[in-house]
Amino acid sequence: MTTQRRLPSIERLVAALPTHHTVPHAVCVAQARTLVAQWRHDPALMPASFAEMVAQLNHVLIQFTQPNLRRVINATGVLLQTNLGRAPLSQAAQRAITAVAGATNIEYDLMAGQRSDRQLHIQTLVRQLTAAEASLVVNNNAAAILLTLMTVAAGREVIVSRGQAVEIGGGFRIPDILRQSGATLVEVGTTNRTYVHDYAEAITPQTALILRVHHSNFRIQGFTHEPTLRELATLAHQHHILLIDNVGSGSLIDVTPFGLAYEPRIQDSIAAGADVVCFSGDKLIGGPQAGLIVGRQVVVRQIARHPLMRALRPDKLTIAALDATLRSYVNETACHDIPIWQMISTPLSQLADRATALSDAFPAGWQLRSTHSTIGGGALPGETLPSWAVVCTHPPPDQLATALRQYDIPVIGRIHDGAFWLDVRTIAPTDDQIVVAAVHACTP
Ligand SMILES: *Cc1c(COP(=O)(O)O)cnc(C)c1O
């Protein structure tokens, strides 16, 4: 019999579905068509019996009724896992999103009873935290940089150190963004060494600004030099041009007490004299996806008036979550409230206790191993934090990884050194029992 003749009719397949499911008829027909088309295209995929074909369609329909975007447990040991949504939100930020999901005073002044500006909700918090005169929130840091450059550098020159003309990831390249903004890139220095005089010699009447870019996802080591931000600020202001600092992940907290390499904070960039500082909301800030533009009022106001601002403005949910996140810093409770800082600040001994409890509760065959977590998300490149993992070599790691990915609440680990690893530093302590249940369900 040829494949063509064995393909069932759409009507027959749909009619044979269990009667209890609630998927509309039109969806059943559309999904059945897609499935039959796949079998026609690749007969090897076609089940042997009609009953199995119906079962497969039924499975597809059950999947179709589930939301695609689901909660997962990050056990990868990468704190800011881009594929898993970067920074997890604090409880307060999650509550804030729910609270304003209906009607809210996003652009309404409740005192005056008149129209207001959505950016005002964040301004006082940012000023308190960074001492910046003004702030602006857009959809992400890529948008923040683009909008800033379009406003203050279009048709003019922007000076960037050769070592900082980098690609951040996802195809976001500083030279491309500069071109898109209508500015001309003037590269100075060499990949490893750039001095203040390199910048000074490149300044012309056409220069709009000096752009400093955080290396983000790589490190230059060895025979290197870069001027300090303060030196660049002095130079820029002597020549009446701007200094823009793209700090990337942008921390509000000093990371050195946690054993990480020194990373300037946003308030340090402002204090050093940067006119505008751009950073992400969902890296080391630990909030929602957002880009923050903070700095001198005259410049930030000008950026806010750019026609594209309307296309890049954040929604009420973002502003609510960012507001709640920034309040944790104002209240000095960030290490307690914000998941990324909980992960960074948890002492190794606590992780050892949790990993031991997990391996005790797991089926036989899982072992404790010390490991290193990474920050990820282009933040603190090369920096690691010591951690503990629970590790399994049998069943084979890829089999275990697949099973745990398909658990009700998917658990995402990492395969390394022929074993499957669950790093406790990135698992929220409140999720430990879910991980235990998942591992039992997925170990034969
Ligand atoms: C992450 C990063 C960006 C992009 O920020 P998004 O919020 O992802 O758009 C830009 N520049 C640097 C240096 C970064 O680290």
The ligand as a Tripos MOL2 file, in Angstrom:
@<TRIPOS>MOLECULE
LIG
   15    15     1     0     0
SMALL
NO_CHARGES

@<TRIPOS>ATOM
      1 C1         23.2090   43.5140   27.8760 C.3       1 LIG1
      2 C2         23.8980   44.6560   27.2550 C.ar      1 LIG1
      3 C3         23.2430   45.4390   26.2860 C.ar      1 LIG1
      4 C4         21.8540   45.1290   25.8080 C.3       1 LIG1
      5 O1         20.9230   45.2970   26.8400 O.3       1 LIG1
      6 P1         19.4400   44.7270   26.6780 P.3       1 LIG1
      7 O2         18.7350   45.1620   27.9170 O.co2     1 LIG1
      8 O3         19.5720   43.2460   26.5370 O.co2     1 LIG1
      9 O4         18.8580   45.3290   25.4550 O.co2     1 LIG1
     10 C5         23.9250   46.5060   25.7460 C.ar      1 LIG1
     11 N1         25.1860   46.8170   26.1300 N.ar      1 LIG1
     12 C6         25.8500   46.0860   27.0620 C.ar      1 LIG1
     13 C7         27.2420   46.4660   27.4330 C.3       1 LIG1
     14 C8         25.2250   44.9870   27.6610 C.ar      1 LIG1
     15 O5         25.8740   44.2710   28.5900 O.3       1 LIG1
@<TRIPOS>BOND
     1     1     2 1
     2     2     3 ar
     3     2    14 ar
     4     3     4 1
     5     3    10 ar
     6     4     5 1
     7     5     6 1
     8     6     7 2
     9     6     8 1
    10     6     9 1
    11    10    11 ar
    12    11    12 ar
    13    12    13 1
    14    12    14 ar
    15    14    15 1
@<TRIPOS>SUBSTRUCTURE
     1 LIG1         1 GROUP 0 **** ****
